[in-house]
Amino acid sequence: MSVLQKTVSAGLIATTLAIASVATSAPAAAHGRFWGGFAAGAVGGLIGGALAAGSQPYYGRPVYYYPDYLPPPRPRYCHMEWRHDYWGRGYRVEVCPR
């Protein structure tokens, strides 16, 4: 790093620390606001519960089962294939799927 980059980095770090030490947040004031929040949460819970209860359940087959119209996959076995090297000479290779 050059001297200029080090100086700019040190200045940014010092500025960040200075701003963070000066910046403060206002204290939380919840005087007299308990019942309004409680009522809003209760109403939201009732509405959400009504929406969830109104939905129809699905009693179908789980997703990971194969459908009735497709057979299950067959097991795969190793087989022999012809391959060719750089000079075009053929040779046989046993290929096994993973």
C-alpha positions in Angstrom: 0.0 0.0 0.0 1.2 3.5 -0.7 1.5 6.2 1.9 -1.6 8.0 0.5 -3.7 4.9 0.8 -2.6 4.3 4.4 -3.3 7.9 5.3 -6.8 7.8 3.7 -7.6 4.5 5.4 -6.5 5.8 8.8 -8.5 9.0 8.3 -11.7 7.0 7.4 -11.2 4.7 10.4 -10.7 7.7 12.7 -13.8 9.4 11.3 -15.9 6.3 11.7 -14.9 5.9 15.3 -15.5 9.6 16.1 -19.0 9.5 14.6 -19.8 6.2 16.3 -18.8 7.6 19.7 -20.9 10.8 19.3 -24.0 9.3 17.8 -26.5 8.2 20.4 -30.0 6.8 20.1 -33.1 8.2 21.8 -34.3 6.2 24.8 -37.2 3.9 24.2 -40.4 5.4 25.5 -43.4 3.0 25.6 -45.5 4.8 28.1 -49.2 4.0 27.6 -48.7 2.1 24.4 -48.9 -1.5 25.8 -52.5 -2.2 25.1 -52.5 -0.8 21.6 -49.7 -3.2 20.6 -51.3 -6.1 22.4 -54.6 -5.5 20.7 -52.9 -5.2 17.3 -51.1 -8.5 17.9 -54.3 -10.2 19.1 -56.3 -9.0 16.1 -53.5 -10.0 13.7 -53.4 -13.5 15.3 -57.1 -14.0 15.0 -57.2 -12.9 11.3 -54.2 -15.1 10.5 -55.7 -18.1 12.3 -59.0 -17.7 10.5 -57.2 -17.6 7.1 -55.1 -20.7 8.0 -58.2 -22.6 9.2 -60.2 -21.8 6.1 -57.7 -23.4 3.8 -58.4 -27.0 2.6 -56.0 -29.7 3.6 -54.4 -31.8 0.9 -54.3 -35.5 1.7 -52.5 -36.6 -1.4 -49.4 -38.8 -2.0 -46.2 -37.2 -0.8 -44.0 -35.6 -3.4 -41.2 -38.1 -3.2 -43.4 -41.0 -4.4 -43.4 -42.0 -8.1 -46.7 -41.3 -9.8 -48.9 -44.3 -10.8 -48.3 -43.8 -14.5 -44.5 -44.0 -14.3 -42.6 -47.2 -13.4 -39.8 -46.9 -10.9 -36.4 -46.4 -12.4 -34.5 -49.5 -13.4 -31.2 -50.3 -11.8 -28.2 -49.3 -14.0 -25.5 -51.8 -14.7 -21.9 -51.4 -16.1 -21.5 -51.8 -19.8 -18.6 -51.8 -22.3 -18.0 -48.9 -24.7 -15.5 -48.3 -27.5 -13.3 -45.3 -27.1 -10.5 -43.9 -29.3 -7.1 -42.6 -28.2 -5.3 -39.6 -29.7 -4.1 -41.6 -32.8 -7.5 -43.1 -33.5 -6.9 -46.6 -32.2 -9.9 -48.1 -30.6 -10.0 -49.7 -27.2 -12.8 -50.9 -24.9 -13.7 -49.3 -21.6 -16.1 -50.5 -18.8 -18.4 -47.7 -18.0 -20.3 -47.8 -14.7 -22.9 -45.1 -13.8 -22.6 -43.5 -10.4 
